[in-house]
């Protein structure tokens, strides 16, 4: 673990405690105003940690492309940012492959440069449903939408990388990945839907995708990380029933809660930390590269699950996802 943050994460006392904020990460990395020649793309910037990720990375001087399904909501959430000529808001519904393609086309019409891609948007524990293309909602939105978007923006990421500043992809996963992995025989959870297990499978898919991106493109200078941002009381939990909240929101979890600014810290660290130069294919939480989860330490203890690093399954998911979104493999 990064020594400078280790003590702060050891004994959390709730939102606003000593754990770092995203802005502290930028200050510690000495990046305020230092990325004026960089372009950053972030999904899900109308609420939660997406807003704070955008606000923080704006301080680097970078040009930001921020997506939201509801543009009015995004503009209301970040009115100060959208007045800047460095900030562009793009419409994106990750539950529609047509919308993903339109968003990518829109971006590419404005920029052929991209240095950092952050897949922040997501849904959690929603009722059983299907995306516009017929995929289980969480798998389709959290994984396939981001998977297609990355592949459509891969070219500028590869073209923009340099020995001095490798391009980075950050995909938000979750400790929930430990609950389940994708079932290749039933990716849509037909007849066996459980909202928590489906969420876990989608977050494992994010983790596996980051690993595979790094395996395929790391040698070309494009590195990828999966991030667990930690516990934040946010709109992401809107689908949890009262009974489910009562079961999981214990005193221990409340102590783990962070402000959205603290919740964005690990994403920002993964996207910018000098310590990660040349690395990739890592699961990151609490502003450090994580270790295996130890079950006896409890449900909320940090660490990655037993299937987090699974090269054959990562490749299988990659090839299956290419098929599902209608892309051909170029590797």
BELDA-V369265 format. One record per residue. N is the residue number from 0. RES is the residue in one letter. PSI is psi in degrees with one decimal (* if undefined). NEAR is the number of other ideal C-beta (glycine too) atoms within 8 Angstrom. Layout:
BEGIN
N;RES;PSI;NEAR, N;RES;PSI;NEAR
END
This chain:
BEGIN
0;X;143.9;8, 1;X;120.4;10, 2;X;-37.3;5, 3;X;-20.8;5, 4;X;-8.3;13, 5;X;-50.1;10, 6;X;-37.7;7, 7;X;-34.4;9, 8;X;-13.0;10, 9;X;-38.4;6, 10;X;71.0;4, 11;X;147.9;10, 12;X;12.2;6, 13;X;174.1;8, 14;X;134.0;8, 15;X;8.6;5, 16;X;-156.7;8, 17;X;-4.8;5, 18;X;146.8;12, 19;X;152.1;11, 20;X;165.3;12, 21;X;-38.9;16, 22;X;-34.9;9, 23;X;-38.5;9, 24;X;-47.6;16, 25;X;-41.1;15, 26;X;-42.2;9, 27;X;-32.5;8, 28;X;-2.4;9, 29;X;49.3;6, 30;X;5.2;11, 31;X;119.0;9, 32;X;7.6;8, 33;X;-5.9;8, 34;X;36.6;12, 35;X;-20.7;8, 36;X;10.9;3, 37;X;156.7;11, 38;X;130.9;14, 39;X;135.0;16, 40;X;126.3;13, 41;X;128.5;15, 42;X;152.0;14, 43;X;59.2;12, 44;X;35.8;16, 45;X;-4.2;11, 46;X;170.1;9, 47;X;-144.2;12, 48;X;-15.2;13, 49;X;-41.0;15, 50;X;-46.4;13, 51;X;-33.6;13, 52;X;-45.0;16, 53;X;-47.9;15, 54;X;-42.6;11, 55;X;-46.6;15, 56;X;-20.6;17, 57;X;-32.5;12, 58;X;-13.6;11, 59;X;-11.7;14, 60;X;-0.2;9, 61;X;158.8;14, 62;X;131.0;10, 63;X;135.1;15, 64;X;114.4;13, 65;X;133.3;15, 66;X;155.2;14, 67;X;149.3;14, 68;X;-36.0;7, 69;X;104.9;7, 70;X;-35.6;8, 71;X;-40.8;6, 72;X;-41.7;10, 73;X;-43.9;14, 74;X;-33.9;10, 75;X;-29.5;6, 76;X;-31.7;10, 77;X;56.5;13, 78;X;-30.3;8, 79;X;-37.3;5, 80;X;-40.2;12, 81;X;-12.2;10, 82;X;-13.8;6, 83;X;140.3;7, 84;X;-9.5;3, 85;X;-2.8;8, 86;X;127.9;14, 87;X;129.1;8, 88;X;126.7;12, 89;X;138.7;11, 90;X;133.6;12, 91;X;122.6;13, 92;X;105.0;9, 93;X;-12.3;15, 94;X;8.5;10, 95;X;115.3;11, 96;X;-30.6;12, 97;X;-42.4;7, 98;X;-39.3;12, 99;X;-45.1;15, 100;X;-39.6;10, 101;X;-39.6;9, 102;X;-45.3;13, 103;X;-41.8;12, 104;X;-41.2;8, 105;X;-47.3;10, 106;X;-48.0;13, 107;X;-21.8;11, 108;X;-17.4;5, 109;X;-27.6;7, 110;X;136.4;10, 111;X;11.8;5, 112;X;137.9;8, 113;X;122.3;14, 114;X;-33.0;14, 115;X;127.7;16, 116;X;122.8;13, 117;X;112.7;14, 118;X;87.9;13, 119;X;-31.3;13, 120;X;155.7;12, 121;X;167.0;10, 122;X;155.2;9, 123;X;132.8;12, 124;X;39.7;9, 125;X;160.0;9, 126;X;155.8;5, 127;X;133.6;7, 128;X;-177.5;7, 129;X;146.2;9, 130;X;176.9;14, 131;X;-18.6;9, 132;X;6.5;8, 133;X;12.9;6, 134;X;151.3;12, 135;X;135.7;14, 136;X;-46.8;13, 137;X;-41.5;14, 138;X;-43.5;17, 139;X;-42.0;15, 140;X;-54.6;15, 141;X;-39.3;15, 142;X;-65.0;13, 143;X;-38.2;15, 144;X;-48.1;16, 145;X;-36.6;15, 146;X;-48.7;11, 147;X;-43.9;14, 148;X;-45.7;15, 149;X;-47.7;13, 150;X;-32.8;10, 151;X;-23.2;10, 152;X;6.0;14, 153;X;-39.0;10, 154;X;-51.0;6, 155;X;-29.4;13, 156;X;-43.2;14, 157;X;-39.4;12, 158;X;-27.7;8, 159;X;-11.6;11, 160;X;151.9;12, 161;X;161.1;7, 162;X;-30.2;4, 163;X;-27.7;3, 164;X;91.0;7, 165;X;138.6;11, 166;X;148.1;15, 167;X;144.6;15, 168;X;130.3;16, 169;X;117.2;16, 170;X;126.8;14, 171;X;119.5;14, 172;X;-144.0;13, 173;X;155.8;11, 174;X;-18.7;9, 175;X;-13.8;10, 176;X;-21.4;17, 177;X;-13.1;8, 178;X;-32.9;9, 179;X;157.5;10, 180;X;159.5;10, 181;X;136.7;13, 182;X;103.6;9, 183;X;-20.5;8, 184;X;-10.0;3, 185;X;65.1;9, 186;X;-24.0;10, 187;X;3.3;9, 188;X;38.0;15, 189;X;122.1;6, 190;X;4.0;5, 191;X;31.5;6, 192;X;127.2;9, 193;X;121.6;7, 194;X;-33.0;12, 195;X;-42.4;9, 196;X;-37.0;10, 197;X;-37.9;14, 198;X;-46.8;15, 199;X;-42.9;15, 200;X;-39.6;16, 201;X;-34.1;15, 202;X;-31.6;13, 203;X;-39.3;16, 204;X;-40.4;14, 205;X;-43.9;17, 206;X;-48.0;15, 207;X;-37.7;14, 208;X;-43.8;19, 209;X;-43.8;17, 210;X;-43.2;14, 211;X;-36.6;12, 212;X;-46.2;14, 213;X;-36.8;14, 214;X;-42.2;10, 215;X;-39.9;8, 216;X;-6.0;13, 217;X;-43.5;13, 218;X;-21.2;4, 219;X;5.4;7, 220;X;16.1;12, 221;X;111.9;16, 222;X;151.7;16, 223;X;146.8;17, 224;X;147.7;17, 225;X;136.1;16, 226;X;132.8;14, 227;X;113.5;15, 228;X;-14.1;13, 229;X;-178.2;11, 230;X;125.2;9, 231;X;132.9;14, 232;X;96.6;6, 233;X;179.2;10, 234;X;-15.7;6, 235;X;-26.4;9, 236;X;11.1;10, 237;X;-23.2;5, 238;X;-8.1;9, 239;X;132.5;9, 240;X;162.9;5, 241;X;-39.0;5, 242;X;-40.6;6, 243;X;-40.3;9, 244;X;-41.8;10, 245;X;-31.4;7, 246;X;-33.8;6, 247;X;-26.0;8, 248;X;81.7;7, 249;X;173.5;6, 250;X;-37.0;5, 251;X;-43.9;8, 252;X;-39.3;11, 253;X;-37.2;9, 254;X;-27.4;9, 255;X;-16.9;10, 256;X;145.0;10, 257;X;160.1;13, 258;X;160.7;9, 259;X;-34.5;12, 260;X;-40.4;11, 261;X;-38.2;15, 262;X;-28.9;16, 263;X;-9.9;15, 264;X;-44.3;17, 265;X;-37.5;15, 266;X;-48.0;16, 267;X;-37.5;14, 268;X;-45.5;13, 269;X;-33.4;13, 270;X;-24.0;12, 271;X;-17.3;13, 272;X;129.3;11, 273;X;-31.8;6, 274;X;-23.4;5, 275;X;2.2;13, 276;X;129.7;6, 277;X;-2.1;5, 278;X;168.5;8, 279;X;177.8;12, 280;X;35.8;11, 281;X;145.8;10, 282;X;124.5;14, 283;X;135.5;14, 284;X;157.6;13, 285;X;37.9;11, 286;X;42.5;14, 287;X;163.3;10, 288;X;123.8;7, 289;X;160.7;12, 290;X;171.8;6, 291;X;143.5;6, 292;X;136.6;11, 293;X;111.0;7, 294;X;-37.5;4, 295;X;-15.7;4, 296;X;-9.0;7, 297;X;163.7;6, 298;X;-36.0;3, 299;X;4.9;8, 300;X;149.1;8, 301;X;165.6;9, 302;X;153.8;10, 303;X;154.4;12, 304;X;171.9;9, 305;X;-25.8;4, 306;X;13.8;8, 307;X;-36.3;10, 308;X;103.2;7, 309;X;80.9;9, 310;X;-41.9;8, 311;X;-40.9;6, 312;X;-34.5;11, 313;X;-43.1;13, 314;X;-41.5;9, 315;X;-43.6;9, 316;X;-41.0;14, 317;X;-50.2;12, 318;X;-39.7;9, 319;X;-39.4;10, 320;X;-38.9;13, 321;X;-44.3;11, 322;X;-44.8;7, 323;X;-33.6;8, 324;X;0.9;11, 325;X;33.6;5, 326;X;155.2;7, 327;X;147.6;4, 328;X;137.0;6, 329;X;14.5;3, 330;X;*;3
END
